[in-house]
């Protein structure tokens, strides 16, 4: 958020169609993608901080999935970029950036959903803030993907896409303000999926056994 607001403040005096605005935006946008990845990596660490074995194994899967998603997005979409979609008012580099961002946010959203599904299935106890934080970011990434898809569809969608992205960001910010609290950090919650206490305890025991096995394997 600090990076995004800071870049907006720097770009405010310059016209959006100017070369200075374009150069600053192009050079700083990859930093925002890196920030997205680091945020999700932190969420992943917070979910599995008590299960270091599972965390170590899934960490490589996480970064590999993000990289692979971006590569696949570029290989499948960019060669088929139609000439009638690229408009004179939009440099070709912006389309490359749009497809890369779609690959990044889509992989992060899917990863967060899988993460939520994993902790729900195994009834992993987490703070209420952490569960809500993962859900908000999943919605944000999916919405961003839809907006970028709409933006790349034609040459007259920049204003609507920008307004939509700002609106989604504002809604997510309000969710963070009103749904995250100090009390929610201490309140432990888990999605039991209507399981009884014995089943939940059994699943957590299996999770701890898996974590111990992975730790022993890593040390060898």
C-alpha positions in Angstrom: 0.0 0.0 0.0 2.9 2.4 0.8 4.5 1.6 -2.5 1.3 2.2 -4.4 0.4 5.4 -2.7 4.0 6.7 -3.0 4.0 6.0 -6.7 0.7 7.8 -7.2 2.1 10.8 -5.3 5.1 10.9 -7.5 3.1 10.6 -10.7 0.4 13.1 -9.7 2.1 16.2 -11.3 2.7 14.5 -14.7 0.1 14.0 -17.4 -0.9 10.3 -17.8 -0.1 10.4 -21.5 3.4 11.8 -21.0 6.7 9.9 -21.4 7.7 10.6 -17.8 4.5 9.1 -16.4 5.0 6.1 -18.7 8.6 5.6 -17.7 7.9 5.8 -14.0 4.9 3.5 -14.2 6.7 0.8 -16.3 9.7 0.8 -14.0 7.8 0.5 -10.7 5.0 -1.9 -11.7 7.2 -5.0 -11.3 7.8 -3.8 -7.7 4.1 -4.0 -7.0 4.0 -7.6 -8.4 6.9 -8.5 -6.1 4.9 -6.9 -3.2 1.9 -9.1 -4.1 4.1 -12.2 -4.0 5.8 -11.3 -0.7 2.4 -10.6 0.9 1.1 -14.0 -0.1 4.4 -15.6 1.0 4.0 -14.0 4.4 0.4 -15.3 4.6 1.6 -18.8 3.8 4.3 -18.5 6.5 1.8 -17.3 9.1 -0.6 -20.2 8.3 2.2 -22.9 8.6 4.5 -21.2 11.1 3.8 -24.1 13.5 4.4 -26.7 10.8 7.9 -25.9 9.6 8.2 -29.1 7.6 5.1 -28.5 5.5 6.1 -24.8 5.1 9.6 -25.7 3.8 8.1 -28.1 1.2 5.3 -25.9 0.1 7.5 -22.8 -0.2 9.3 -24.1 -3.3 5.9 -25.1 -4.8 4.6 -21.6 -4.2 7.4 -19.7 -5.9 7.5 -22.3 -8.7 3.8 -22.1 -9.3 3.9 -18.3 -9.6 6.8 -18.4 -12.0 5.2 -21.2 -14.1 1.9 -19.3 -14.2 3.6 -16.2 -15.6 5.6 -18.2 -18.2 2.5 -20.1 -19.4 0.5 -16.9 -19.6 3.2 -15.4 -21.8 3.6 -18.4 -24.0 -0.1 -19.0 -24.6 -1.4 -15.5 -24.9 1.3 -13.2 -26.2 2.0 -14.9 -29.5 -1.6 -14.7 -30.4 -2.0 -11.0 -29.6 -4.2 -9.7 -32.4 -3.2 -6.6 -34.2 -6.7 -5.1 -33.9 -6.5 -5.2 -30.1 -3.3 -3.2 -29.9 -4.2 0.5 -30.3 -1.9 3.4 -31.2 -2.6 5.0 -27.8 -1.3 2.0 -26.0 2.4 0.8 -26.3 2.8 -2.9 -26.8 4.7 -3.2 -23.6 1.5 -2.4 -21.6 -0.1 -5.5 -23.1 2.8 -7.6 -22.0 2.5 -6.1 -18.6 -1.2 -6.8 -18.5 -0.8 -10.5 -19.3 2.1 -10.9 -16.9 0.0 -9.3 -14.1 -2.9 -11.6 -15.0 -0.6 -14.5 -14.6 0.7 -13.3 -11.3 -2.6 -12.4 -9.7 -4.4 -15.5 -11.0 -1.7 -17.9 -9.6 -1.7 -16.0 -6.2 -5.5 -16.1 -6.0 -5.7 -19.8 -6.8 -2.9 -20.5 -4.3 -4.7 -18.6 -1.5 -7.9 -20.5 -2.3 -6.1 -23.8 -2.2 -4.5 -22.7 1.1 -7.9 -21.9 2.6 -9.2 -25.2 1.3 -6.3 -27.0 3.0 -6.7 -25.4 6.4 -10.5 -25.8 6.2 -10.3 -29.5 5.3 -7.8 -30.2 8.1 -9.4 -27.7 10.6 -6.1 -25.9 11.2 -6.6 -23.4 14.0 -5.8 -19.9 12.9 -6.5 -16.3 14.0 -9.7 -14.8 12.7 -7.6 -11.9 11.2 -5.5 -14.4 9.2 -8.5 -16.2 7.7 -10.2 -12.9 6.8 -6.9 -11.5 5.4 -6.5 -14.5 3.1 -10.1 -14.3 1.9 -9.8 -10.6 1.2 -6.7 -11.0 -0.8 -8.2 -13.9 -2.8 -11.1 -11.7 -3.8 -8.7 -8.8 -4.6 -6.6 -10.9 -6.9 -9.5 -12.5 -8.8 -11.1 -9.1 -9.3 -7.9 -7.6 -10.6 -7.6 -10.5 -13.0 -11.1 -9.8 -14.4 -10.3 -6.1 -14.7 -7.1 -6.7 -16.6 -8.9 -9.1 -18.9 -11.5 -6.4 -19.6 -8.8 -3.8 -20.1 -7.0 -5.9 -22.7 -10.2 -6.6 -24.6 -10.4 -3.3 -26.5 -8.8 0.1 -26.7 -11.5 2.2 -25.0 -11.6 0.7 -21.6 -8.8 2.4 -19.7 -11.0 4.8 -17.8 -13.5 2.2 -16.7 -10.8 -0.3 -15.8 -8.9 2.2 -13.7 -12.0 3.2 -11.9 -12.9 -0.4 -11.3 -9.5 -1.2 -9.9 -9.5 1.8 -7.6 -13.0 0.8 -6.4 -11.9 -2.8 -5.7 -8.8 -1.5 -3.8 -11.0 0.8 -1.8 -13.5 -1.9 -0.9 -10.6 -4.2 0.2 -9.2 -1.4 2.3 -12.5 -0.9 4.0 -12.6 -4.6 4.7 -9.2 -4.5 6.3 -10.2 -1.5 8.4 -13.5 -2.9 9.7 -12.9 -6.6 9.8 -9.3 -6.8 11.1 -8.9 -6.0 14.8 -6.6 -6.6 17.7 -9.2 -8.9 19.2 -9.3 -10.9 15.9 -5.6 -11.5 16.2 -6.1 -13.3 19.5 -9.3 -15.1 18.6 -8.5 -18.5 17.2 -10.9 -19.9 14.7 -11.0 -23.0 12.5 -13.4 -24.2 9.8 -14.6 -27.6 11.1 -16.9 -28.4 8.2 -19.4 -29.9 10.7 -16.9 -32.3 12.1 -17.0 -33.5 15.7 -14.1 -32.9 18.1 -12.7 -36.4 17.7 -12.4 -36.1 13.9 -10.8 -32.7 14.2 -8.2 -34.0 16.7 -7.5 -37.0 14.4 -6.9 -34.7 11.4 -4.6 -32.4 13.4 -2.6 -35.4 14.6 -2.2 -36.6 11.1 -1.0 -33.1 10.1 1.5 -33.1 12.9 2.8 -36.5 11.9 3.2 -35.3 8.3 5.0 -32.2 9.5 7.4 -34.3 11.7 8.1 -36.7 8.8 9.0 -33.8 6.4 11.2 -32.3 9.1 13.1 -35.6 9.5 13.4 -35.9 5.7 14.8 -32.4 5.4 17.5 -33.0 8.0 18.8 -36.1 6.2 
